[in-house]
Amino acid sequence: MSDILESLFTGTFGGVIIMTLVSAAVIFFLRVLYGPRGVLRDPKWDESNRRIRRQEAEERERRLKEWQERGERDEH
């Protein structure tokens, strides 16, 4: 068993496996804390993001309507 663990820590492929496992653990931990429905997620930021997305959608709709109206005027 100790030979297997030693080869895991000293070998090149073993280092990649360990690095992948540590990275996956960190990613999972951060996702639990700050991801969707995360424990430490700030509701103020979520509301701010929703407001900004709504404003951007309204702006896109306004520009689309202007573009369509310009196209209709050019056809006539």
C-alpha positions, 0 to 999 in steps of 0.5 A: 500500500505504501508503494502505491501511495509513494508512486502516486505522490512522486509520479508525474501522472499521480501529480496530475491526479492529485492536482485535479482532485484538489482543484475539483474540491476547491471548485465544489467548495466555492460553488457551494458557498457562492454558486446559485442558492449559495450559503454566502451569496449576497441577495443585494448583488442578485437584485442588482443583476436582475435590475441590470438585465431588465434594463438591458432587455428593455434597451434591446427591445427599444433599439429593435423597434427603432430599427424595425420602424426605420426599415418600414419607412425605407421600404415605402 
